[in-house]
Amino acid sequence: MSANNKKIPLRMLFMIATPKLANKAANLFKEDNVPLQYLFYAQGTASSEIMDTLGLGSIDKTVLMSMIPKLFADKLLIKLRKELHLGMPNTGVAFTVAISGASARTIKMLESLPPEESQGTLRKEENEVTENEYNMILVIVNQGFSEEVMDAARPAGASGGTAFHCRRVGNEEAMKFWSISVQQEKEIVLILVKKESKLPIMQAIAQKCGMQTEANGMVLSLPVDGVEGMN
């Protein structure tokens, strides 16, 4: 880790949207020379019947993730809202999460953003970002249990989530020592919630899909300091 981490506040910007809209967002990022972008293919947790009834189209989703300085993240949130009309039906949601540090090479790459000449504009636009009271709940469970996570979360106040597949890597002996399932294939569920709803939702998920259950779930929460599209 680098001592330079203290120079600029960093944010991880997430956008969860339809694949078409996420590709448009990725192009907007490229226009602004954002160096780090990652795409994950995911699924919304609502059934296709519900999506059709609400006119929300396919449940196929894309998660776009990028690490950038806070001022630049605030600018991109505003740009995504204005150009992609976030919050309208069949669009998506974008939000930022604080990062406490990064590697020295990553910091050096990000220090070039935003350009010096745009700092004044960014500070003005920063005031346009609404203060939000949201948290991101992140749940990691064995493959096949994302629906059980949402079955527990909805009665506690969650309106929906986004799930995608991943593969666990790590020390197998350590996992066995702590009596943790060594199943490789995992699913991650992201749920954006109001702060006041976070605790009951996390408790409901842990009770039904926690580490002592077949789902072997790990439930975490991260503070969200900026969000667009949550109308």
C-alpha positions as CSV (number, residue, x, y, z in Angstrom):
1,M,0.0,0.0,0.0
2,S,1.1,3.5,-0.6
3,A,1.5,6.4,1.8
4,N,0.1,8.6,-1.1
5,N,-3.3,7.1,-0.4
6,K,-4.0,10.1,1.9
7,K,-3.6,12.6,-0.9
8,I,-6.9,12.0,-2.6
9,P,-10.2,10.5,-1.4
10,L,-11.1,7.4,-3.5
11,R,-14.5,6.0,-4.5
12,M,-15.6,2.8,-6.1
13,L,-18.4,3.7,-8.5
14,F,-21.0,1.0,-9.2
15,M,-23.6,1.1,-11.9
16,I,-26.2,-1.7,-12.2
17,A,-28.2,-1.4,-15.4
18,T,-29.4,-3.2,-18.5
19,P,-26.5,-4.5,-20.6
20,K,-27.2,-1.9,-23.3
21,L,-27.2,1.0,-20.9
22,A,-24.1,-0.3,-19.1
23,N,-22.3,-0.3,-22.4
24,K,-23.3,3.3,-23.0
25,A,-22.0,4.1,-19.5
26,A,-18.7,2.4,-20.3
27,N,-18.4,4.6,-23.4
28,L,-19.0,7.7,-21.2
29,F,-16.2,6.5,-18.9
30,K,-13.9,6.1,-21.9
31,E,-14.7,9.6,-23.0
32,D,-13.5,10.9,-19.7
33,N,-10.3,8.7,-19.8
34,V,-11.3,6.6,-16.8
35,P,-8.4,4.0,-16.6
36,L,-10.0,1.2,-14.6
37,Q,-13.3,-0.4,-15.6
38,Y,-14.7,-3.8,-14.8
39,L,-17.9,-5.4,-16.2
40,F,-19.9,-8.3,-14.5
41,Y,-22.9,-10.0,-16.1
42,A,-25.6,-10.4,-13.6
43,Q,-29.4,-11.0,-13.1
44,G,-32.0,-8.9,-11.3
45,T,-33.7,-10.9,-8.6
46,A,-37.3,-10.1,-9.6
47,S,-39.0,-12.8,-11.6
48,S,-39.5,-12.3,-15.4
49,E,-43.3,-12.2,-14.9
50,I,-42.9,-9.3,-12.4
51,M,-40.5,-7.5,-14.8
52,D,-43.0,-7.9,-17.7
53,T,-45.9,-6.6,-15.6
54,L,-43.9,-3.5,-14.5
55,G,-42.6,-2.9,-18.1
56,L,-39.0,-3.2,-16.9
57,G,-37.8,-5.5,-19.7
58,S,-35.3,-8.3,-19.2
59,I,-33.9,-9.3,-15.8
60,D,-30.4,-9.5,-17.4
61,K,-28.2,-6.9,-15.8
62,T,-24.6,-5.7,-16.0
63,V,-22.6,-4.4,-13.1
64,L,-20.1,-1.7,-14.2
65,M,-17.4,-0.9,-11.6
66,S,-14.7,1.6,-11.6
67,M,-12.3,3.1,-9.0
68,I,-11.8,6.9,-9.3
69,P,-11.2,10.0,-7.1
70,K,-14.2,11.3,-5.3
71,L,-14.5,14.6,-7.2
72,F,-14.4,12.7,-10.5
73,A,-16.9,10.1,-9.2
74,D,-19.3,12.9,-8.3
75,K,-19.0,14.3,-11.8
76,L,-19.7,10.9,-13.3
77,L,-22.8,10.4,-11.2
78,I,-24.2,13.7,-12.5
79,K,-23.2,12.8,-16.1
80,L,-24.8,9.3,-15.8
81,R,-28.0,10.8,-14.4
82,K,-28.3,13.4,-17.1
83,E,-27.3,11.4,-20.2
84,L,-28.7,8.0,-19.3
85,H,-31.8,9.3,-17.5
86,L,-31.2,7.1,-14.4
87,G,-34.3,6.6,-12.3
88,M,-36.6,6.2,-15.3
89,P,-38.1,2.7,-16.0
90,N,-35.8,0.2,-17.6
91,T,-32.6,2.2,-16.8
92,G,-30.5,1.5,-13.7
93,V,-28.9,2.9,-10.6
94,A,-25.4,4.2,-9.9
95,F,-23.8,4.8,-6.5
96,T,-20.4,5.3,-4.9
97,V,-18.7,3.5,-2.0
98,A,-15.6,4.9,-0.1
99,I,-12.3,3.2,-0.6
100,S,-9.7,3.4,2.2
101,G,-6.6,2.7,0.1
102,A,-5.0,1.3,-3.0
103,S,-1.7,0.1,-4.4
104,A,1.0,2.7,-5.2
105,R,0.7,2.1,-9.0
106,T,-3.1,2.4,-8.9
107,I,-2.8,5.7,-6.9
108,K,-0.3,7.1,-9.4
109,M,-2.7,6.2,-12.3
110,L,-5.7,7.9,-10.6
111,E,-3.9,11.0,-9.5
112,S,-4.2,12.2,-13.1
113,L,-8.0,12.4,-12.7
114,P,-9.5,14.9,-12.8
115,P,-7.4,17.2,-14.9
116,E,-6.3,20.3,-13.1
117,E,-8.3,22.7,-15.4
118,S,-11.6,21.0,-14.5
119,Q,-11.2,21.1,-10.7
120,G,-13.2,24.3,-10.3
121,T,-16.1,22.9,-12.4
122,L,-16.0,19.7,-10.4
123,R,-16.3,21.5,-7.1
124,K,-19.4,23.4,-8.4
125,E,-21.0,20.2,-9.7
126,E,-20.2,18.4,-6.5
127,N,-22.9,20.4,-4.8
128,E,-25.5,19.0,-7.1
129,V,-25.0,15.5,-5.8
130,T,-27.7,14.8,-3.3
131,E,-26.7,13.6,0.2
132,N,-28.1,10.1,0.5
133,E,-29.0,7.7,3.3
134,Y,-28.2,4.4,1.7
135,N,-26.1,1.3,2.3
136,M,-25.1,-1.5,0.0
137,I,-25.6,-5.0,1.5
138,L,-23.3,-7.5,0.0
139,V,-24.1,-11.2,0.5
140,I,-21.8,-14.1,-0.6
141,V,-23.5,-17.5,-0.6
142,N,-23.0,-20.9,-2.1
143,Q,-24.2,-21.3,-5.7
144,G,-28.0,-21.6,-6.0
145,F,-29.0,-19.6,-2.9
146,S,-29.4,-16.1,-4.3
147,E,-33.2,-16.5,-4.4
148,E,-33.2,-17.7,-0.8
149,V,-31.3,-14.5,0.1
150,M,-34.0,-12.3,-1.5
151,D,-36.8,-14.5,0.0
152,A,-35.4,-13.5,3.4
153,A,-34.6,-9.9,2.5
154,R,-37.9,-8.8,0.9
155,P,-40.2,-9.3,4.0
156,A,-37.6,-7.3,6.0
157,G,-37.8,-4.3,3.6
158,A,-35.7,-5.0,0.5
159,S,-37.2,-4.1,-2.8
160,G,-34.8,-6.0,-5.0
161,G,-31.2,-6.9,-5.7
162,T,-28.7,-8.0,-8.3
163,A,-27.0,-11.4,-8.3
164,F,-23.9,-12.7,-10.2
165,H,-21.7,-15.8,-10.1
166,C,-18.2,-15.9,-8.9
167,R,-15.6,-18.5,-7.7
168,R,-14.0,-18.6,-4.3
169,V,-10.2,-18.7,-4.0
170,G,-8.3,-19.1,-0.8
171,N,-6.6,-21.4,1.7
172,E,-8.6,-24.7,1.8
173,E,-7.1,-25.8,5.1
174,A,-8.0,-22.5,6.8
175,M,-11.6,-22.9,5.6
176,K,-11.8,-26.4,7.0
177,F,-10.2,-25.2,10.3
178,W,-13.0,-22.6,10.8
179,S,-15.6,-25.2,9.6
180,I,-16.5,-23.1,6.6
181,S,-17.8,-24.7,3.4
182,V,-15.2,-25.1,0.8
183,Q,-17.6,-25.0,-2.1
184,Q,-15.9,-23.1,-4.9
185,E,-18.8,-21.8,-6.9
186,K,-20.4,-18.8,-5.2
187,E,-23.1,-16.1,-5.8
188,I,-22.9,-12.5,-4.8
189,V,-26.1,-10.5,-4.2
190,L,-26.0,-6.7,-4.0
191,I,-28.9,-5.0,-2.3
192,L,-29.2,-1.2,-2.1
193,V,-31.2,-0.2,1.0
194,K,-32.1,2.8,3.2
195,K,-29.9,3.0,6.3
196,E,-32.8,2.4,8.7
197,S,-33.6,-0.8,6.8
198,K,-30.1,-2.2,6.8
199,L,-30.0,-4.0,10.2
200,P,-33.4,-5.9,9.9
201,I,-32.6,-7.0,6.4
202,M,-29.1,-8.2,7.3
203,Q,-30.5,-10.1,10.3
204,A,-33.1,-11.7,8.2
205,I,-30.6,-12.8,5.6
206,A,-28.1,-14.1,8.3
207,Q,-30.9,-16.1,10.0
208,K,-32.0,-17.9,6.8
209,C,-28.7,-18.0,4.8
210,G,-25.9,-17.4,7.3
211,M,-22.7,-19.3,7.8
212,Q,-24.4,-22.0,9.9
213,T,-26.8,-22.8,7.1
214,E,-26.5,-24.7,3.9
215,A,-26.1,-21.4,2.0
216,N,-23.0,-20.7,4.1
217,G,-23.6,-17.0,3.6
218,M,-21.4,-14.0,4.6
219,V,-23.4,-10.8,5.0
220,L,-21.6,-7.4,4.8
221,S,-22.7,-3.8,4.4
222,L,-20.9,-0.7,2.9
223,P,-21.8,2.9,3.2
224,V,-23.0,4.6,0.1
225,D,-22.2,8.3,-0.1
226,G,-23.7,9.2,-3.5
227,V,-26.5,7.6,-5.5
228,E,-28.5,8.3,-8.7
229,G,-31.5,6.5,-10.0
230,M,-33.2,5.6,-6.7
231,N,-36.5,7.4,-7.3
